[in-house]
Each structure stands twice: as C-alpha cells, then as structure tokens.
Amino acid sequence: MTIPFDFADRLKIPLIAAPMFLVSNPKMTIAACRAGVIGSYPAHSTRTREIFAQWLLETEAALAAAENAGEKPAPYAVNLVVHPSNARMEGDLELVIKHKVPIVLTSKGAPDDVFKMIHDYGGVAFHDVASARHAEKAVEAGADALIAVAGGAGGHCGTINPFALVSEIKRVTDKPIILAGGLTNGQDLLAAEAMGAAMAYMGTRFIATEESLAPREYCDALIAGKATDIFLSAALDGAPANWYAPSLVKAGIDLDELAVTRPGKIVTSDGQSKQRYKGIWSAGHGIGATTEVVPVRALCEQLIGEYQSARRGLLQQLD
Ligand SMILES: Cc1cc2nc3c(=O)[nH]c(=O)nc-3n(C[C@H](O)[C@H](O)[C@H](O)COP(=O)(O)O)c2cc1C
C-alpha cells in the first residue's frame, strides 16, 4: 500500500467508500472511518445547507470521540459538485472550508480557485474524471489525485475499460489515481494497486449496509441482481449512468426506447421528471457481490481480510 498522503497510516486498506446520492450518510461514513476505510457522502444528498451542516457536525463529533477513546480513524470525505450548475455550491463550499473537511471529492468543472481554497485550509481535493483529457484539465487546475471512473461503475459512470483508462491517465500525469468501477472485494483492491492506482473506490458494494439510506427493496434488488441486469443509458438524466434494468421496466420505462435514445434526450415513464427516480435503482457491474445486508464495519473487516489474504497469496505465487 503506497498512498502518497499524510493520512496513509490511518488506512487499513487503500479504499474510499464512495459517495452515493440518497445512499451515503454520516452513519455509514463514521463506521467506515472507524474501521480504517475512508468514508464519504455527497453534500447534495442533504435537502438543505442546514442539514449538510448537521451532517458535518455529527461526523466530526463522532470521529473526535473515537480519537479521544484511543482509536485512529481514517479521515472522512465529502463530495462537492464544483460547477456553476450546482446552485448550492457556494454555500456548501463555505461549510467545507469552515469545517476543514480533510478530503473533498470534487465532480464536474475542476475550477482552480476551488482547489486553492481547499488547499488553503489544509484539505486535499480528489477530482472525478472519465478520460485522460478530463485528467489533464483537473491536474492543471490543481487537483491532488484523480478518481478514474471507469466503465461498469454505479451511478454516473465512465465508459472506458479500467485498464485503458488508467494507462491513458498515467501517460498524461503522475498524480495518484483512485480507480472506480466494479471493484467489490480485497483482491480487486490489490489488482487496482497492481495496475498503478494508489487507492480505489467502492460504491455499489456499500449500498446494502445497515447504516445506508437505501430502502430494503433496493437492497433486495441488489441481492437478486447480476451484472447482466445492469443497463447503461444517458437518457434518464443526460449523463451516462448504470441502472438496474428490472427497476426501469417496473417503472414503465421502455428499454428498447432507452437503447436507441441519443444522449441528451430524456426518456421518462410518465413525462414527469420529478417522478423519474422513484423506484429506479442505480448499481454498477459489481452488483453480484451483494448477498446480504451487513453492517459497514463487518463489510470493511471482510474487505481488509480479503485484501491481506490476496497479498499473501500473490507474494507466495511470485516467490
Ligand atoms: C446509487 C449511487 C449514487 C451515486 N451518487 C454519486 C454522487 O452523488 N456523487 C458522486 O461523485 N458519485 C456518485 N456515485 C458514484 C460513486 O461515487 C462511485 O463512483 C461508483 O459507485 C463506483 O463504482 P461501483 O459502484 O461499481 O463501485 C453514485 C453511485 C451509486 C451506485
């Protein structure tokens, strides 16, 4: 594990439990950090700036209490959409600065003034990219690491194969890479390191956890699902994203129509955009790894055990 940040000795494995809209929350984040994995949530998952402030206070208080009790929790992270289209960006950024959020996971845009503000209070910014061009722009603007969102990721995803994406990014920068997309176990984490990534993201693997905001029906869909159930489409909200196909069908969305719709044109079941996400679930190609709803700590401990045994196995193989 070679993580080029001063929090490296607080991590048990090189992993970030990825931010997920309407899924991640402070409870998941705190449990992950206390287990030695970076936990995170998106600022935009909160309905108001006041609720975001409460989430930050709850996270800080719990991690400070853990520290006082002799634990060494991992730092937490917040996802911020740093683009003028995010009406809350300014207020949310103010809170991030006020609370000195240790790691900011930025998406869209990549404005250099935002990265500078994060650096000024001692934070680091990891920016979400789906191509080498995005990576170049983010590095120019001052990002500290690049989250390489490959094909197969849950939520808004990239479309490029992870090997090709990591290789292309490495050709344009030597900044640390955090690989995202379809990783579900400790062996995958070790494989990401072998590819040259410093860390990895897991999103889908953390949805069916006791602390998550995902309703039971969503968790059951993940338990039942396989990679072949995942449907890639940009026609639900304009950006490529992976969806659990049976939930699209159940919501009355025509998969044939979706398949032939050009990016930018939106398909809905009833023409009402506010109904668009009701009962429609997102997940990545790693969906098949979910077999039950577990506490975040148990999941992290399982991943740590798998990672250690994968390392031992590989070292023996290489001897
Ligand atoms: C339900 C869901 C919601 C997501 N919401 C966000 C989000 O709000 N912000 C963000 O940066 N990424 C979001 N993502 C993407 C994840 O942060 C991460 O890139 C992805 O889950 C990694 O791929 P995996 O699911 O295959 O592990 C979301 C993913 C899922 C599954």
PDBQT file of the ligand as one rigid body, heavy atoms in Angstrom, charges set to zero:
ROOT
HETATM    1  C1  LIG A 401     -26.684   4.933  -6.108  1.00  0.00    +0.000 C 
HETATM    2  C2  LIG A 401     -25.438   5.672  -6.460  1.00  0.00    +0.000 A 
HETATM    3  C3  LIG A 401     -25.376   7.036  -6.278  1.00  0.00    +0.000 A 
HETATM    4  C4  LIG A 401     -24.214   7.731  -6.589  1.00  0.00    +0.000 A 
HETATM    5  N1  LIG A 401     -24.145   9.075  -6.347  1.00  0.00    +0.000 NA
HETATM    6  C5  LIG A 401     -22.977   9.744  -6.533  1.00  0.00    +0.000 A 
HETATM    7  C6  LIG A 401     -22.849  11.107  -6.164  1.00  0.00    +0.000 A 
HETATM    8  O1  LIG A 401     -23.776  11.735  -5.656  1.00  0.00    +0.000 OA
HETATM    9  N2  LIG A 401     -21.652  11.712  -6.359  1.00  0.00    +0.000 N 
HETATM   10  C7  LIG A 401     -20.578  11.053  -6.911  1.00  0.00    +0.000 A 
HETATM   11  O2  LIG A 401     -19.496  11.643  -7.063  1.00  0.00    +0.000 OA
HETATM   12  N3  LIG A 401     -20.684   9.761  -7.293  1.00  0.00    +0.000 NA
HETATM   13  C8  LIG A 401     -21.841   9.101  -7.088  1.00  0.00    +0.000 A 
HETATM   14  N4  LIG A 401     -21.938   7.771  -7.413  1.00  0.00    +0.000 N 
HETATM   15  C9  LIG A 401     -20.763   7.090  -7.984  1.00  0.00    +0.000 C 
HETATM   16  C10 LIG A 401     -19.864   6.537  -6.862  1.00  0.00    +0.000 C 
HETATM   17  O3  LIG A 401     -19.305   7.567  -6.100  1.00  0.00    +0.000 OA
HETATM   18  C11 LIG A 401     -18.721   5.679  -7.450  1.00  0.00    +0.000 C 
HETATM   19  O4  LIG A 401     -18.028   6.369  -8.459  1.00  0.00    +0.000 OA
HETATM   20  C12 LIG A 401     -19.240   4.367  -8.022  1.00  0.00    +0.000 C 
HETATM   21  O5  LIG A 401     -20.218   3.809  -7.218  1.00  0.00    +0.000 OA
HETATM   22  C13 LIG A 401     -18.063   3.382  -8.175  1.00  0.00    +0.000 C 
HETATM   23  O6  LIG A 401     -18.462   2.253  -8.883  1.00  0.00    +0.000 OA
HETATM   24  P1  LIG A 401     -19.066   0.919  -8.181  1.00  0.00    +0.000 P 
HETATM   25  O7  LIG A 401     -20.455   1.277  -7.797  1.00  0.00    +0.000 OA
HETATM   26  O8  LIG A 401     -19.007  -0.067  -9.279  1.00  0.00    +0.000 OA
HETATM   27  O9  LIG A 401     -18.210   0.600  -7.009  1.00  0.00    +0.000 OA
HETATM   28  C14 LIG A 401     -23.093   7.047  -7.125  1.00  0.00    +0.000 A 
HETATM   29  C15 LIG A 401     -23.176   5.659  -7.296  1.00  0.00    +0.000 A 
HETATM   30  C16 LIG A 401     -24.311   4.957  -6.970  1.00  0.00    +0.000 A 
HETATM   31  C17 LIG A 401     -24.355   3.474  -7.136  1.00  0.00    +0.000 C 
ENDROOT
TORSDOF 0
